[in-house]
Amino acid sequence: MATKIIYFTVNGRPEQAEFPIDCPAQDVKDLFRAAAEAGPHDILKLYNTKGNIINISPQLAHNSPHSCYKLEVVAADCNSELLGSDLAVALGFDLSSMEKRLQSLEKRILTEAAETPAIVYEMKRQVESFREKLESVEHLSWLGLFKDMSEGTHKPSPFYHKRTLRKTREECEHVREKFLQMSSLEVSEEVRQYLKTPTFDNWQWEDAEIMVLLQVMYTDLDFISTFNIELDVLQQFLYEVYRRYNNIPFHNFKHCFCVTQMMYGLIWLTDLRSKIDSIDLLIMLTSAVCHDLDHTGYNNAYQINARTELALRYNDISPLENHHCAVAFEILEKSESNIFRNLPTEQYKRIREGIIKCILATDMTRHTEILNKFKAILPVFDFSNKDHRDVLMMIMIKVSDISNEARPMDVAEPWLDCLLQEFFNQSDMEKLEGLPVTPFMDRDKVTKPSSQTGFIRFVLFPLFIELANLFPCLEQHIIDPVRKALDYYTEMEKALEREKQNRAQSEKVVKPSTSKEPETQPEPGGTTKTVNL
C-alpha cells in the first residue's frame, strides 16, 4: 500500500507522520492530534514554511526534513487532563527508573536461565502491541482518552450542490456540540493577534472553530464585562446565528465570519476604541454578525421581479436587508440568546436603532447615497458628532461587507468563485422563470476577471479610498491589496481577450468545402444525366 510521509515539528521537536495516501481525512487529523498530545477538543493548525495555515488532510503536499511543517495547538483547554509522560509523572511514576528496573530483571533472567524464556518474549510482544495501540489514534477512543468525533470522509462541496438550503437539525446539533466543547479553550496569543489583521484566512477554520473565534472577539473587545453579557447567552446567540445562515455558495456563515472579522480588524487597526463609545463598537460588530441572516442566495432585484413574499412584505424596499434585521431581532427576542438582556431600555433602543441602520446600509442600491454623505462630512469629521458617527458606522460595515479583495489572493479568489456560482444560479433561475436577467450575473456574458475589474474600479476603490482618507493607516492594509487584485484581474482579462482573438483568427482559416459539385451519370443510349447530391 502506497504511503506518504510528512515531516513537521511540535514545540520545536521534529516528528514525522506516515499514513496511506487513501487514508480517511479524520484519521490523518487524529494522527497529528496524537503527535501534539492535544486534547479531544483542542484546535490544531499546521503551518507551511511560509507561515501560512494549510489543511491537515491526506492531500498534504510531500515535504522533506529540511522543509518541515510546524504543528501548533492554537486553542487548548488549560484544565485538560494530562496524557502520556505528563500523566505518569502526575501519578508518581518514574518512567526512567521503571525502565532501568525492567532491563535489570531481564538481564538477571538471562543470566540464570542461560536464555530468554519464551514467556518474556510473549510479554515483550504484548507490551509492544499495547504501545502501538496507544500510538494509533484509531484505537484511542476505547481508552476513553478521545471522544469519537468521526464524520463522513468527504466534506460537502464548497458550492453546496447537494445540501439542503436550511441546515438540518443533525448538522446544527453536531456543530453546537463541538462548539460548546471548544468554547472553554484558551486561544493562543498568536491567533488572537492574527485575528486582528485583514490577512486572516477563513478557509482553514471549521464552523465550530469560527464560533470560538467570534466569542474571542466579543471577549477581547471587553463586551462581556462592559455590557454584562453572560457567556452561555453569548454562546447560544452565536449558535442561533450559525443556525440561521443557509447552505448557499456565498452568503453563508463563513461570509458572516469574514465580514465580522474584517470589522473587528478595522476596529483595532484604526484604534476606534479610543475614538467612539463601546456601545457603538458593539453595534458594529453585532451588525456584521447578523447582516445576512437567512439569505437565500437571490438578491433584491430577483425578490422584487419575482414578487416574493419578502418583496411583498417590505413593499420592494430593501427586502433582504429588512429580513436580515427581522431575523436578528427574532433571535434577540429569546431571553436565552439575548446578549443585550441585562442592558437598560434606553441602551437597548439605541443598539436596536444602530443595528437596523447598519444592516440596511448594506443594500448596494444605497451605495452612492451613503458614500456621498460620508464624502460631504469628511473634511469636518467629528467623532463627537452622532450623525457623523452614524455615517462612519454605515461606511465601516459596507467596507467590511465587500472586503474580500483586500485579503490575500489565495483567500479572496475562492470567494469570487463562490459569488459567481451564486450569481449564475440566480441568472439561470431568472431565465427559467422569464424574469429580467441581471446583467452582471449572466453566465453567458460575465467572465471571472470582467466581474471584478469594473467592480474594483468603480465601487471598491472610491469607497476604500474615502475611509483611508479618514484613517491613513488603512492605506497599506486595504488599498494596496486591492490595487494588486485589480492588476491581477486586469492581466487575466487581457489574457482571455488574447485567447478570444486567437480563437477567432483560427476560425477564419479556410476549411475544406463540404459541398460537392453535381455529378453526371451516363444515360442509356450514350446521353448523360445531371444528379444533384
Disulfide bonds with the S-S distance in Angstrom:
none
